[in-house]
Amino acid sequence: MVVSPLTASSDPHLFIRERRERWQELEALLQRTRGRRRQPLSASEVEALGRHYRQVTSDLAIARRDFPHERVRHYLEQLVGRAHPAVYHRSTGQWQSVTHFVRRGFPRAFREARPYTAVAFAALALPFLLALILTLADPTVGRIILPPGQLVDKIEQGQSWMEIGRGERGLASSFIMTNNIRVAIFAFAGGIAFGLVTLLVLVQNGIVLGATAGLAIQHGLGGSLISFVSPHGGIEMTVIFIAGGAGLRIGHALLRPGLISRRAALTSSALRAIPLLFGCVPLLMIAGTLEGFVSPSGIPNLAKFIIGAFALILLYSYLLLAGREPAPHP
């Protein structure tokens, strides 16, 4: 009887014992291609690398189907993730690499990380809603949350803080881009502290934004705030969620490394998370440009809403649809 490659015992421990040897052989080959003491593989070793990769990919499919909640699934995902670049590495020109990343790499990385991005969204959105509701119920809460200064004073006087003079918009746009990139990097890098710093950044930003929105609404500035935020806010917040999700992915790998060392888990998760951060940079530049030039402009509010909606439709069409493999023909 021929045994199907996608059949396995219902016992995860037996599954591991039957296949552990080829996993270890693939690990050893990958180790030789990395680090300071990397060595070129012989022709037979390259062939073995491809063979083991295909076998481990099949093992991963079994683990996802039969053992979705076992540590072996996480281990195999990390192993396949580390092996893929070694197997499919191609010497392409720099421009080709960039275009491939834009067309396929970044949107695929986004879709793969969607669970972490969703957690980052919740970590910011829930504190935002809580701070907003509490501030609307009692403006004192907003004054306690926000540091005393010009912003709070202007809001309480019913004065908008969102105007930017024409001559200052270029400088403001540059400052906004730099600040947003810094926040995204900080949210991403916080993952190294087991994701705790990332969560702190997201929660803190959610509380501050919620309190600011609550005070603005209380003092008759809600409409001005919405019209100002609408052109750029969707892109800007999406990027923060993506960067925060990438940081949480690193933190999760450190907390639950599976069957490999924390160092190997960190390396594997970082290789998957770093492309997300690179992809965020041009999006933040777009958001900064909109925030510096379109949001404070005198164009009608309806036009600002349309620009923001169109930007979000384009962004999520790209993130959710770009880079998909075409469906096979029957």
C-alpha positions in Angstrom: 0.0 0.0 0.0 1.3 3.5 -0.9 1.2 5.9 2.0 0.0 9.4 1.2 2.5 12.1 2.1 -0.3 13.9 3.9 -1.2 11.1 6.2 0.0 11.1 9.8 -0.6 9.5 13.2 -3.0 11.2 15.5 -0.3 11.3 18.1 1.9 14.4 17.7 4.7 12.8 19.6 4.8 9.9 17.1 4.6 12.4 14.3 7.7 14.2 15.7 9.7 11.0 16.2 9.0 9.8 12.7 10.2 13.1 11.1 12.6 14.7 13.5 15.7 13.4 11.7 15.0 15.3 8.4 14.0 18.4 10.3 17.4 18.3 12.1 19.2 17.7 8.7 17.5 20.8 7.3 18.4 22.8 10.4 22.1 21.7 9.9 22.1 22.7 6.3 20.6 26.1 7.1 23.1 26.7 9.8 25.9 26.2 7.3 24.5 29.0 5.1 24.2 31.6 7.9 26.5 33.5 10.2 30.1 34.4 10.1 31.3 30.8 9.3 28.9 30.3 6.4 30.1 27.7 3.9 29.0 27.1 0.3 27.0 23.9 -0.1 28.0 21.2 -2.5 25.8 20.1 -5.3 24.5 17.1 -3.3 23.9 19.3 -0.3 21.9 21.8 -2.4 19.8 18.9 -3.7 19.3 17.7 -0.1 18.3 21.2 1.0 15.6 21.3 -1.7 14.4 17.8 -0.9 14.2 18.4 2.9 12.5 21.7 2.3 9.7 20.1 0.3 9.3 17.3 2.9 9.2 19.7 5.8 6.6 21.9 3.8 4.5 18.7 3.5 5.0 18.1 7.3 3.8 21.6 8.0 0.6 21.0 6.0 0.0 17.9 8.1 0.7 19.7 11.4 -1.6 22.6 10.4 -4.4 20.1 9.7 -4.0 17.6 12.5 -2.1 19.4 15.2 -3.1 23.1 14.9 -2.6 23.9 18.6 0.6 21.9 19.2 4.0 23.5 19.5 5.3 21.4 16.5 3.2 23.5 14.2 4.9 26.7 15.3 8.3 25.1 15.0 7.6 23.9 11.5 6.3 27.3 10.4 9.5 28.9 11.7 11.7 26.2 10.0 10.0 26.6 6.7 10.2 30.4 7.0 13.9 30.3 7.5 14.4 27.7 4.8 12.4 29.4 2.1 14.9 32.3 1.4 17.8 29.8 1.2 16.0 27.6 -1.3 14.5 30.2 -3.5 17.3 32.9 -3.3 17.8 34.5 -6.6 20.5 37.0 -7.6 18.3 39.8 -8.9 19.1 43.4 -9.5 18.4 46.0 -6.9 15.5 47.5 -8.8 14.0 44.1 -9.5 14.1 43.3 -5.8 12.4 46.6 -4.9 9.6 46.1 -7.5 9.1 42.5 -6.4 8.8 43.6 -2.8 6.3 46.3 -3.6 4.2 44.1 -5.9 4.3 40.9 -3.9 6.5 40.9 -0.8 4.8 43.6 1.3 1.2 42.7 0.7 1.9 39.0 1.3 3.7 39.8 4.5 0.7 41.9 5.6 -1.8 39.1 5.0 0.4 36.6 6.7 0.6 38.9 9.8 -3.1 39.7 10.0 -3.7 38.1 13.4 -1.0 40.2 15.0 -2.2 43.3 13.2 -5.7 42.6 14.5 -4.4 42.4 18.1 -2.5 45.7 17.6 -5.7 47.3 16.4 -7.6 46.1 19.4 -4.7 47.2 21.8 -5.2 50.8 20.4 -8.9 50.9 19.6 -10.2 49.7 22.9 -8.3 52.2 25.1 -9.3 54.9 22.5 -13.0 54.1 22.9 -12.7 53.9 26.7 -10.9 57.3 27.0 -13.3 58.8 24.5 -16.4 57.7 26.4 -15.0 58.7 29.8 -14.0 62.1 28.5 -17.4 62.7 26.9 -19.0 61.8 30.2 -16.6 64.0 32.2 -14.2 66.4 30.5 -12.0 66.3 33.7 -10.9 62.9 32.7 -9.5 64.3 29.4 -7.6 67.1 31.3 -6.1 64.5 33.6 -5.0 62.2 30.8 -3.5 65.0 28.6 -0.5 66.9 29.8 -1.3 70.6 30.6 -0.2 73.0 27.9 -1.2 74.8 24.8 -3.2 72.0 23.2 -5.6 71.6 26.2 -5.8 75.4 26.6 -6.8 75.9 22.9 -9.4 73.1 23.0 -11.0 74.4 26.1 -11.2 77.9 24.5 -12.9 76.3 21.4 -9.9 77.2 19.2 -8.7 74.8 16.6 -5.1 73.7 16.8 -5.1 72.1 13.4 -4.4 75.0 11.1 -1.0 75.1 9.4 0.0 78.2 7.4 0.8 77.8 3.7 4.5 78.7 4.2 4.8 76.2 7.1 3.2 73.2 5.4 6.4 71.8 3.9 8.2 71.9 7.2 5.2 70.5 9.0 4.9 67.6 6.5 8.5 66.7 7.0 8.2 66.8 10.8 5.0 64.7 10.7 6.7 62.0 8.5 9.7 61.9 10.8 7.6 61.7 13.9 5.3 59.0 12.6 8.2 56.9 11.4 9.8 57.2 14.8 6.5 56.0 16.5 6.3 53.0 14.0 9.9 52.0 14.7 9.4 52.3 18.4 6.3 50.1 18.3 8.1 47.6 16.2 11.3 47.5 18.3 9.2 47.2 21.5 8.6 43.6 20.5 12.1 42.7 21.7 10.8 43.2 25.3 8.4 40.3 24.8 5.9 42.6 23.2 5.3 44.6 26.4 6.7 47.9 25.1 4.8 47.5 21.9 1.5 47.0 23.8 2.4 50.0 26.0 3.0 52.3 22.9 -0.4 51.2 21.4 -2.4 51.5 24.6 -0.8 54.9 25.4 -1.5 56.3 22.0 -5.1 55.0 22.1 -5.7 56.7 25.4 -4.2 60.1 24.3 -6.1 60.1 21.0 -9.4 59.2 22.7 -9.0 61.9 25.3 -8.1 64.4 22.7 -11.1 63.5 20.5 -13.4 63.6 23.6 -12.3 67.1 24.6 -12.6 68.3 21.0 -16.1 67.1 20.8 -17.0 68.5 24.2 -15.9 72.0 23.0 -17.5 72.0 19.6 -14.4 71.0 17.6 -15.5 67.5 16.6 -16.4 68.4 13.0 -13.1 70.2 12.5 -11.2 67.2 13.9 -12.9 64.7 11.7 -12.4 66.8 8.6 -8.7 67.3 9.4 -8.1 63.6 10.2 -10.1 62.1 7.3 -7.6 62.6 4.5 -4.6 61.0 6.2 -5.9 59.2 9.4 -6.8 55.9 7.7 -3.3 55.4 6.2 -1.5 56.6 9.3 -3.4 54.4 11.8 -3.1 51.4 9.5 0.6 51.8 9.5 0.7 52.0 13.3 -1.3 48.8 13.5 1.0 47.0 11.0 4.2 48.1 12.8 2.6 47.2 16.2 1.6 43.8 14.9 5.1 43.2 13.6 6.4 44.0 17.1 3.9 41.7 18.7 4.9 38.9 16.4 8.5 39.2 17.6 7.2 39.3 21.2 5.1 36.2 20.7 8.1 34.3 19.2 10.1 35.1 22.3 7.3 34.1 24.6 6.6 30.9 22.8 9.6 29.8 20.8 8.3 26.3 20.3 10.8 23.5 19.8 13.7 25.8 18.9 15.8 28.3 20.9 14.6 31.8 21.6 17.4 33.1 19.5 16.4 31.1 16.5 12.7 32.0 17.1 13.7 35.7 17.3 15.7 35.5 14.0 12.8 33.7 12.2 10.1 36.1 13.4 12.3 39.2 12.7 12.9 38.0 9.1 9.2 38.0 8.6 8.5 41.2 10.5 11.2 43.5 9.2 9.7 43.6 5.7 6.5 45.0 7.2 8.4 47.9 8.8 10.1 48.7 5.4 6.8 48.7 3.7 5.4 51.1 6.3 7.9 53.9 5.5 6.5 55.0 2.1 3.0 54.7 3.4 3.9 57.1 6.3 5.5 59.5 3.7 2.1 59.5 1.9 0.2 60.1 5.1 2.6 62.8 6.2 2.2 64.6 2.8 -1.6 64.4 3.1 -1.5 65.6 6.7 0.8 68.5 5.9 -0.8 69.8 2.7 -4.4 68.4 2.3 -5.7 68.1 5.9 -5.1 71.8 6.9 -6.1 73.2 3.4 -9.2 75.1 2.8 -10.8 72.6 0.4 -14.4 71.6 1.2 -14.8 69.0 3.9 -16.6 66.7 1.5 -13.5 66.7 -0.7 -11.4 65.7 2.3 -13.7 62.8 3.1 -13.6 61.6 -0.5 -9.8 61.8 -0.6 -9.5 59.9 2.6 -12.0 57.2 1.5 -10.3 56.8 -1.9 -6.9 56.5 -0.2 -8.2 53.8 2.1 -9.8 51.9 -0.7 -6.6 52.0 -2.7 -4.5 50.9 0.3 -6.6 48.0 1.3 -7.2 46.8 -2.2 -3.4 46.7 -2.5 -2.8 45.0 0.8 -5.5 42.4 0.4 -5.3 41.6 -3.3 -1.8 42.3 -4.6 0.7 39.5 -5.0 -1.9 36.7 -5.0 -1.2 33.7 -7.1 -3.5 33.3 -10.1 -6.1 30.5 -9.6 -5.1 27.3 -11.5 -7.1 26.6 -14.7 -9.2 23.4 -14.6 
